[in-house]
């Protein structure tokens, strides 16, 4: 059974830094695309950053240049390094492992609050 668990969320000051981690178990994920999404109150879930199995990255315009996604296939782990976060980055962050339906897996989410 596949399990996906995020960690690293919390309170961070604007201009600070925070690193989110997400580890999956129950399968081999090197062939999966991985991504981070976020959902703020009253808004739809949106893509923040994604990385393909080949290492190609993609970012939302709002975070490009500030956030960095990376992966460690040996650890089945995907990371999101958040530098210079802004209050509008406050949301629940979800990680996603995807190799096409039905092999799509989500974590339970981790809260990130950017506030002074």
C-alpha positions as CSV (number, residue, x, y, z in Angstrom):
1,X,0.0,0.0,0.0
2,X,1.4,3.4,-1.0
3,X,1.8,6.0,1.7
4,X,2.8,9.6,1.1
5,X,3.9,11.8,4.0
6,X,4.8,15.5,4.0
7,X,6.8,17.3,6.6
8,X,8.6,20.6,7.2
9,X,5.6,23.0,7.3
10,X,5.2,25.6,10.0
11,X,5.4,29.3,10.6
12,X,8.0,31.3,8.7
13,X,8.7,35.0,8.5
14,X,8.5,36.8,5.2
15,X,12.0,36.7,3.6
16,X,13.0,33.6,5.6
17,X,13.3,30.1,4.3
18,X,11.6,26.8,4.8
19,X,12.1,23.3,3.3
20,X,9.3,20.9,2.8
21,X,9.9,17.2,2.4
22,X,7.7,14.4,1.1
23,X,8.5,10.7,1.3
24,X,6.6,7.9,-0.3
25,X,6.7,4.2,0.5
26,X,5.1,1.1,-0.9
27,X,6.4,1.3,-4.5
28,X,9.4,2.4,-6.6
29,X,8.9,6.0,-7.5
30,X,11.8,6.8,-9.8
31,X,9.6,6.7,-12.8
32,X,7.0,9.0,-11.3
33,X,6.6,12.7,-11.9
34,X,6.5,14.5,-8.6
35,X,5.0,17.8,-7.6
36,X,4.0,20.3,-4.9
37,X,0.5,21.9,-4.9
38,X,-1.0,24.3,-2.5
39,X,-4.5,25.3,-1.4
40,X,-5.3,28.5,0.4
41,X,-8.6,29.0,2.2
42,X,-11.4,29.6,-0.3
43,X,-9.3,28.9,-3.3
44,X,-8.7,25.9,-5.6
45,X,-5.6,23.7,-5.3
46,X,-2.9,24.9,-7.6
47,X,0.4,23.6,-8.9
48,X,3.4,25.2,-7.2
49,X,6.2,23.2,-8.8
50,X,6.8,19.9,-10.5
51,X,9.7,17.7,-11.5
52,X,9.6,14.9,-14.0
53,X,11.2,11.5,-13.7
54,X,13.9,12.9,-16.0
55,X,14.5,15.9,-13.7
56,X,12.8,18.6,-15.8
57,X,11.3,21.2,-13.5
58,X,8.3,23.6,-13.9
59,X,7.2,26.4,-11.6
60,X,4.2,28.6,-11.1
61,X,5.0,32.1,-12.1
62,X,4.3,33.3,-8.6
63,X,7.2,31.2,-7.1
64,X,9.7,31.0,-9.9
65,X,13.1,32.3,-8.7
66,X,12.1,31.8,-5.0
67,X,11.2,28.1,-4.7
68,X,13.2,25.1,-5.8
69,X,11.9,21.6,-6.3
70,X,14.3,18.6,-6.2
71,X,14.1,14.9,-5.8
72,X,16.1,12.0,-4.4
73,X,15.0,8.8,-6.1
74,X,17.1,6.6,-3.8
75,X,14.9,8.0,-0.9
76,X,11.6,8.2,-2.8
77,X,11.6,11.8,-1.6
78,X,10.7,15.2,-3.2
79,X,11.7,18.5,-1.6
80,X,10.5,22.1,-1.9
81,X,13.0,24.7,-0.8
82,X,11.1,27.9,-0.1
83,X,13.2,31.1,-0.1
84,X,11.9,34.6,0.5
85,X,8.4,33.4,1.1
86,X,5.6,36.0,1.1
87,X,2.3,36.1,3.1
88,X,0.5,35.1,-0.1
89,X,2.4,31.8,0.0
90,X,0.4,30.8,3.1
91,X,-1.5,27.6,2.3
92,X,-1.7,23.9,2.9
93,X,1.0,22.3,0.7
94,X,0.4,18.9,-0.8
95,X,2.9,16.6,-2.5
96,X,1.9,14.5,-5.5
97,X,3.4,11.4,-7.1
98,X,2.0,10.7,-10.5
99,X,2.6,8.1,-13.2
100,X,-0.8,8.4,-14.8
101,X,-4.1,7.2,-13.5
102,X,-4.6,5.1,-11.4
103,X,-1.1,5.6,-10.1
104,X,-1.7,9.0,-8.6
105,X,-0.9,9.6,-4.9
106,X,-1.3,12.5,-2.6
107,X,0.0,13.4,0.8
108,X,-2.2,14.6,3.6
109,X,-0.9,18.2,3.4
110,X,1.3,20.4,5.6
111,X,0.4,23.9,6.7
112,X,2.7,26.7,5.8
113,X,2.1,30.1,7.3
114,X,4.1,33.1,6.3
115,X,3.8,35.9,8.8
116,X,5.8,38.2,10.9
